[in-house]
Amino acid sequence: MSNGRSGAGSSSSDPAEYTPEQVAEVRRLKRCKDYYELLGVNRNASEAELKKNYRKLALQFHPDKNKAPGAAEVFKSIGNAYGVLSDTDKRRRYDHYGAEGPQVQQSYRNHHYDMHHGFEAEFDPDDIFNMFFGGFGGGTRVYTYRAGGMHGARAARNRFHQHQQHEEQGGGLSNSYALWFQLAPVLLLFLMSALSALFASEPIYSLYREKPYILERITSKHQIKYFVKPDFLQTYKSSMKSLERDVENEYISHLQSRCYQERNNKENMRLKARYFRDSALLEKAEKQETPSCSKLRELYGG
């Protein structure tokens, strides 16, 4: 092929399904030396920068939208890179040892990073993508990696089945006693939790009208509705000011959580619309309201 696709190797992709630019981008990312370069961020990148660049790259290289040879491999690498760098503990280990970990730290210092070893066994790139985009794409590909890789997972299944066969063939009463002995702490913990829940006092209020919280009240500072039991005034003897502060803090916490989700959904819709040049979807995204964020601005006079 004169358009530079001859390097596809054994790929079965139809050249009509991808562009020379996509091929060039795949090759560029496969030459990256570390996860920071792969995501296009510096080593001091914040969580927000990681998310922003991951969203952009994941949409660009998702195998359902990018058929260039090697795009699926790059998509896996992007998910793996985000999975490591977004986790404080793994990022610290990665910064110290590199992609492969301490056991082979010396072996890769003079080579490019291999983006498909080391930490990658812990991440499923489709799971990470779906966490951001809610299963967008509709494809049927599943790239599942766990510790030990596919062979490790298969070996674990084999060991499980062998253990089952051993039990079915008569592992003896000793195995049953051992099982009960191992389960005893768990059962005891469950029993203690159940008892504590049984005797625990009920909440003083609820943010929602639900039995037995049917009496409506309003906080004095932000006029937040909350609901208490009919006998609240007779039974509650503590500070009303403290109670209303708890009500407002809980209400604001719920608003902040919902606002974050609303803004995240809106931004994801914008990204999809821009990537697919869908003007109707972009218009819908721009018009999509974020009611929880609006309520927060009202509370803080913004």
Disulfide bonds with the S-S distance in Angstrom:
Cys259-Cys293 1.98
